[in-house]
Amino acid sequence: MQKHCLNQKELARRWGLSHRTLERWRYAGQGPAFLKLGGRVLYRRGEVEAFEESQLQRAKAISAAVDRVGPGEGRRLTAVPRGGAPTPPPCVSGPSGTMSRRPE
């Protein structure tokens, strides 16, 4: 008989993750829905499978978007750090190599 719920370590083993990763995801509001009963964290098997399916759908959507852009037609994708692009420094190097304030 198959269990209806997985505990944190069982799910971590299933996905090849650290149980600490699942803890971080819960804290950040990511990952599958979970139950907390008497201090134990449990994941319903249906929620886990639905989360896995949602991740698969996201991968399919990215693949479809890439397929729509033919070879050489698209621009290269680059990663943007969380919080957007980095802010440029307030000073720039002048022609003589000295630092001056950026004009506003």
Secondary structure, DSSP 8 states (H G I E B T S, - for coil): ---SEEEHHHHHHHHT--HHHHHHHHHHT-SS--EEETTEEEEEHHHHHHHHHHHHHHHHHHHHHHHHS-TTTS-------TTSS----SEEE-TTS-EEE---
